[in-house]
Amino acid sequence: MKTGGETRRSKLVASLMLLLSFILVLGIANYAYVYAQTGSVSITGSVKGPAPSTPPTIDSPVNGSQLTGPGTVEVKGGCTAGLVVGIYRNNLFAGSGLCQPNGTFAIEIDLLACQNNIVAYQYNSNNQPSPPSSVVGVFYSSSTSCSSSTSPLIIEYSYSLEGIFVNQPFYLPIHFAGGVAPYAVSVDWGDGSTSVFSRQNTDQFTVEHTYAKAGHFTVVIQVADKAGHEAFMQFVLLVNGPLSPSNVVTHVLGAPVTFKETIIATNIVALVIGLLIGVFITKRLATRENA
């Protein structure tokens, strides 16, 4: 039979164990949450939808056109509003542009000497392409004959619908071939700023730029060589809004959960677990006392 002092001590021990259990579980829960947040900015999830099922159409130039002049042509046609239209000639990327709200596009591209087989695709925000448009054949008569061994000046770019965030650097690899060194390269970033570079060879190099606002921007690359040849390319860049603050986590369904709300929820769970552990220990002690 336990004395009154022993019973009080047992109750005191049980209370302390209850308190310590709560503190321990609360500390572990908060540490785990804070550790998970260290170095993170946001967690987002998205599920890809179907690719565009309808191809764009090319209305201009028309198939079989014979072109002369500066070596560029504006490709116009119909598309699905909000999608990005990509133009290829002879299976090489030539440029891209945003389909306008009225369902049309107009994209200026660089022509190759002689035959150009032009085809268009349209892309959704996941960079999924539609089926191709009908091929439009255009013949460009330039100063370089079709049988010439001189390599034309051409910009080479493996395009995909790039997506970056505001204030996040965009790295643009620039690669061109042909022509006569040295070269002058300019990049119009589409936000009112332009970068100019001088190159002694055709080796690929990378430039970077940071956007202060969100939106679709048309980036234009131009290259000119010593002999006066020029190459041109434009493409669309998607700049998303600011990254979520470091104290915001976005779960898979996209609903924001603030740091404060998450800590409150974590503490409630820790309190329940601590109470359950404390009750368990108290019952064990009471069972021993009654034994």
C-alpha atoms as one frame of an Amber mdcrd trajectory, in Angstrom:
protein
   0.000   0.000   0.000   1.452   3.359  -1.082   1.519   6.279   1.379   0.000
   9.684   0.589   3.460  11.093  -0.142   4.223   8.335  -2.600   0.882   8.850
  -4.336   1.517  12.581  -4.659   4.972  11.851  -6.038   3.505   9.436  -8.560
   0.961  12.033  -9.679   3.725  14.627  -9.935   5.830  12.245 -12.023   2.836
  11.535 -14.241   2.204  15.247 -14.747   5.849  15.862 -15.570   5.851  12.967
 -18.014   2.725  14.422 -19.651   4.381  17.817 -19.971   7.661  16.393 -21.244
   5.859  14.233 -23.803   4.053  17.272 -25.154   7.249  19.359 -25.301   9.190
  16.549 -26.970   6.596  15.869 -29.671   6.046  19.595 -30.234   9.782  20.196
 -30.634  10.198  17.323 -33.080   7.212  18.458 -35.146   8.360  22.068 -35.370
  11.950  21.063 -36.167  10.773  18.735 -38.920   8.639  21.466 -40.468  11.338
  24.149 -40.288  13.956  21.723 -41.629  11.684  20.884 -44.537  11.362  24.587
 -45.307  15.107  25.306 -45.264  16.272  26.397 -48.703  12.857  25.876 -50.265
  10.760  28.442 -52.026   7.614  26.713 -53.190   6.278  23.287 -53.939   3.919
  23.127 -56.884   2.400  20.398 -58.934   0.738  20.306 -62.315  -0.808  17.651
 -64.478  -0.263  17.883 -68.224  -3.386  18.137 -70.319  -3.717  16.916 -73.875
  -1.592  18.423 -76.629  -3.329  20.802 -79.060  -5.245  18.672 -81.528  -5.720
  21.285 -84.270  -2.761  22.444 -86.390  -2.313  26.095 -87.289  -2.744  27.186
 -90.893  -0.319  29.171 -93.073  -2.141  31.704 -95.240   0.877  33.747 -96.367
   3.159  33.233 -98.194   1.311  30.882-100.494   2.698  27.617-101.702   4.962
  28.021-104.737   5.891  31.663-104.084   9.060  33.063-105.673  10.667  35.608
-103.331  13.512  38.101-103.664  14.707  40.938-101.485  16.156  41.131 -97.989
  15.893  37.422 -97.160  13.072  37.514 -94.615   9.349  36.858 -94.950   6.405
  37.351 -92.620   4.521  34.100 -92.149   0.838  34.695 -91.378  -2.010  32.355
 -90.608  -4.691  31.081 -88.270  -4.207  29.508 -84.839  -5.782  28.934 -81.430
  -5.716  32.109 -79.324  -3.251  31.979 -76.441  -1.073  29.217 -77.866   2.434
  29.751 -79.212   3.057  29.146 -82.915   6.444  27.765 -83.969   7.693  28.015
 -87.569  10.197  25.621 -89.154  11.792  25.765 -92.601  13.573  22.750 -94.017
  13.163  21.082 -90.579  15.133  23.885 -88.885  13.519  26.144 -86.291  12.932
  29.597 -87.789  10.929  31.488 -85.153   7.862  31.577 -82.920   5.173  34.007
 -81.842   2.061  34.230 -79.700  -1.317  33.530 -81.280  -3.384  36.706 -80.919
  -6.861  36.903 -79.332  -8.408  37.074 -82.812  -6.885  33.677 -83.692  -4.124
  34.874 -86.019  -0.325  35.013 -85.993   2.339  36.930 -87.893   5.969  35.822
 -87.477   8.933  37.122 -89.440  11.483  34.446 -90.327  14.847  34.265 -92.064
  14.873  32.483 -95.426  17.504  30.095 -96.697  18.840  30.441-100.235  16.694
  28.625-102.782  14.000  26.219-101.567  12.299  26.730 -98.189   9.688  24.225
 -97.047   7.788  26.014 -94.289   5.633  24.267 -91.682   3.962  25.502 -88.479
   3.047  23.935 -85.123   1.254  25.403 -82.142   2.286  24.703 -78.560   0.486
  24.830 -75.230   2.093  26.016 -71.977   3.503  22.507 -71.379   5.431  22.740
 -74.663   3.255  20.071 -76.267   2.993  20.502 -80.057  -0.039  20.186 -82.277
   0.019  18.238 -85.526   1.914  20.121 -88.259   0.318  22.484 -90.704   0.387
  21.821 -94.416   3.821  22.432 -95.928   4.252  25.688 -97.844   7.082  25.694
-100.387   8.808  29.031-101.045  11.753  29.657-103.374  14.092  32.486-102.348
  16.443  33.937-104.955  19.431  35.307-103.082  22.897  36.523-104.041  24.166
  33.031-103.157  23.475  30.515-105.902  21.952  27.153-105.032  25.135  25.386
-106.162  27.478  27.653-104.194  29.843  26.021-101.706  29.713  29.084 -99.476
  27.982  28.329 -96.179  25.065  30.722 -95.547  24.936  32.654 -92.290  22.297
  30.956 -90.179  21.246  30.997 -86.508  20.784  27.544 -85.025  18.473  27.187
 -82.022  16.710  24.164 -80.504  13.464  25.805 -79.504  11.145  24.883 -76.682
   8.608  27.141 -75.006  10.825  28.470 -72.225   9.236  29.426 -68.912  11.064
  31.399 -66.231  10.114  33.569 -63.263  10.403  37.287 -62.726  13.895  38.219
 -61.423  15.199  34.764 -62.379  18.060  34.806 -64.929  17.228  33.502 -68.381
  20.237  31.861 -70.027  20.218  32.022 -73.818  22.694  29.879 -75.787  23.559
  31.543 -79.091  24.928  29.457 -81.930  25.280  30.447 -85.557  27.151  29.012
 -88.511  28.526  30.131 -91.860  29.385  33.636 -92.981  32.713  35.460 -92.697
  34.311  36.497 -89.380  34.168  38.742 -87.435  30.515  38.905 -86.392  28.258
  41.390 -84.653  25.479  39.864 -82.537  22.548  41.726 -81.024  19.755  40.449
 -78.777  16.562  42.442 -78.326  15.036  40.988 -75.141  11.552  42.316 -75.852
  11.347  44.406 -72.686  13.022  47.523 -74.089  16.600  46.391 -73.496  19.188
  45.210 -76.030  22.562  43.475 -75.677  25.316  43.695 -78.321  28.311  41.374
 -78.687  31.335  41.059 -80.983  32.489  37.556 -81.912  35.610  36.398 -83.767
  34.274  32.911 -84.501  31.074  30.869 -84.595  31.621  29.079 -81.274  28.470
  28.876 -79.172  28.261  31.288 -76.252  25.627  31.957 -73.592  24.161  35.286
 -72.520  21.753  35.989 -69.692  18.984  38.444 -68.952  16.553  39.059 -66.087
  12.975  40.251 -66.515  11.287  42.557 -64.004   7.739  41.893 -65.202   5.670
  38.846 -66.089   4.249  38.200 -69.552   5.121  36.902 -73.003   8.221  38.532
 -74.499   9.479  38.304 -78.064  13.248  37.836 -78.121  14.982  38.797 -81.387
  18.511  37.604 -82.281  20.378  39.209 -85.179  23.822  38.304 -86.513  25.805
  40.181 -89.172  29.159  39.134 -90.622  32.081  40.964 -92.266  30.683  40.363
 -95.760  27.383  42.036 -94.902  25.321  38.867 -94.605  22.648  38.880 -91.916
  20.718  36.226 -90.009  17.535  36.798 -88.014  15.438  34.846 -85.515  12.629
  35.688 -83.089  10.953  33.513 -80.462   8.520  33.801 -77.563   9.635  33.609
 -73.929   7.125  33.108 -71.105   7.935  34.978 -67.865   5.779  33.931 -64.916
   4.900  36.050 -61.884   7.152  36.358 -58.808   8.153  33.211 -56.982   6.142
  32.548 -53.821   7.763  33.880 -50.627   9.841  31.383 -48.667   7.147  31.244
 -46.000   4.488  29.906 -48.383   4.066  26.312 -49.412   1.715  25.388 -52.241
   0.337  21.889 -52.089  -0.509  19.782 -55.086  -3.996  21.247 -55.522  -2.605
  24.759 -55.605  -4.067  26.167 -52.371  -1.539  28.333 -50.456  -0.758  27.437
 -46.855   1.031  30.116 -44.834   3.798  29.447 -42.348   1.630  30.649 -39.438
  -1.284  28.417 -40.362   0.981  25.412 -40.831   2.686  25.951 -37.446  -0.723
  26.171 -35.723  -1.844  22.927 -37.366   1.485  21.277 -36.456   1.175  22.373
 -32.814  -2.380  21.034 -32.551  -1.284  17.645 -33.859   1.700  17.667 -31.482
  -0.582  18.548 -28.533  -2.914  15.651 -29.281  -0.020  13.203 -29.641   1.597
  14.515 -26.449  -1.659  14.182 -24.507  -2.154  10.623 -25.748   1.377   9.678
 -24.691   0.917  11.387 -21.324  -2.425   9.660 -20.687  -0.868   6.331 -21.579
   2.013   6.866 -19.126  -0.377   8.076 -16.397  -2.559   4.998 -16.779   0.501
   2.755 -16.569   1.591   4.469 -13.376  -1.937   4.203 -11.922  -1.994   0.493
 -12.764   1.280   0.004 -10.920  -0.044   1.890  -7.876  -3.122  -0.291  -7.700
  -1.091  -3.447  -8.095
